[in-house]
Amino acid sequence: MRIGFIGLGAMGTGIAGRLLAADHALVVWNRSPAAMEALVARGAHAAARAAEAARVDVLHTMLADDDALRAVLLDGGVLDALPRGSVHVNHATISVALARELAVLHARRGVDYVAAPVFGRPDAAAAGQLHVLVAGDALAVARVRPLLEAIGQSLWPLGTAPERANVVKIAGNFMLAAAIEAMAEATVLGRAHGIDAGELLAVLTGTLFAAPAYRNYGRLIAERQYAPAGFALRLGYKDTRLTLAAAESEQVPMPLAGILRDGFLDALAHGDGELDWSALAEVAARHAHLQQRAADTLP
């Protein structure tokens, strides 16, 4: 089976590496050629153009947002280059509207479209420990299942409409952002009363909130370990906007999502967009006059 991979950021590189480790032949392409070098050294073939990486049986993409996906897949000729009968597996977190549009465009081309966004950070991607959400035609999903099993510790089938996987992914990221905001405000409250953030979060993540999301992001907040980013704050802002767009399309009020959007926007205005999205904690601290700009105070 010929496999292509487009989009070699931190997550894409980890996923592509797992496919190579499972002995799959891989053609890769990335806007920045330097990102391909490590995979080429391990046996991948570097495509000169994005469309070249699409002349395969299964194409995986992991691009940053709707605009990047449109630019490469539609404007860049990748969809046109995909052979009839091939499968496009899209791992990116994109809008529900674009997911629906892509399903139609692929069907017109005779190409199967499978949405497979993931939960997990770059270290989980490199270790093959992602949680993979998957939705699309049942036969297409069955065809790519061995590839998805190579990159994740669990697969979560969500039906035949690809956008269903994107809805669950967006909802999950909304809940993660809400957890970060809750810990941010709680730690500021503690600090205002002389309780160290690490001390407070050790108690709470060891009792009431003993879940991976709280423990992992709680540690980053307590240690103010925002760089390098496992998930950039600017992407958290993007995903919160996707949440609000999906909510608005179905007239679902989500007031907390609006608060999160404003918090991310505050962080972006202070130049913290490339920090980990757990740096949202710095916004709460700044509002309480307990912290300087995050990027200026990191060790």
C-alpha positions, 0 to 999 in steps of 0.5 A: 500500500502506497501511503502519503503524508502531508503536514509535518509539524510536531504532531504530523512528524510523530504520526508519520514516524509511527507509520514508518516504524510499522514498515509502511512505505511513505511519501512525505511533503511539508511546506518547510522542507527541513521538516522532512529531513529526519523522516527521509533519513529513516526511509521516507521519500520526500515529494517535491510538491504536495500533489506528488505525495497524493499519488498514493493509495492512502493520504494522511494530512495533518495541517494547522487549520481550515485555511491551511487545509484549503490552500494545500488540498484544494488550491494546491491540487492535492485533491485533484491528484488523489487517484479514484478509489484512494482514501484521504485520512485527515487528522486535523482539527477543522470546522464542522462546515469544512468537514461536511464540504470535504466529504462532498468534494471527495465523493465527487472525485471518487475518493473516500474521506475519513476524518481521524482527529486525535487526542494527545500531545506530540510525545504521545504521537511519537510513542503511538499512544494517541486516541484516534477518533474516526468517522467515514464510510465503513469500508474506507475506515476498515481499509485504513484501520491498520494504519490508525492502529499503528499511530494510536492506543485506541480507536473510537468509531463515530459513524459514517458522517466524517464531521461527527469525529470533528464535533467530538474533537472540538468538544474535547478541546473545549473541555480541556480549555475549560479545565485549564481555565478552572485551574488558572483561576483556582491557582490565582485565588490560592496565590492571592491567599499565600498558597503556592500553585504547586501546593494547591494543584497537588491537593486537587489533582490528587483528590477531586480532579485525579484525571490525566488532563488536570494532572498534566496541565496542572503540572505545566501551570504549577511549573509555568512550563509553557515552552516548548509548546505541546499545543500552541496557545494560538491553536487553542484560540482557533479551536475555541472559535471552531467550538463557537461556530459549531454551536452557533450553527445549531443555536447552542448557547455556550457562554463558557466558550465565549469566556475562553475565546476572550482569554485566549485573545488576551494572551495573543494580544500579549504575545504569548501565542506560541507558548503552550495553551496552558499559558492561559493561566497567565491571563488569570494571573495578570488580571489579578496583578500577580504576574508579568508577561509569560514570555518575559518571566520564563526561566 
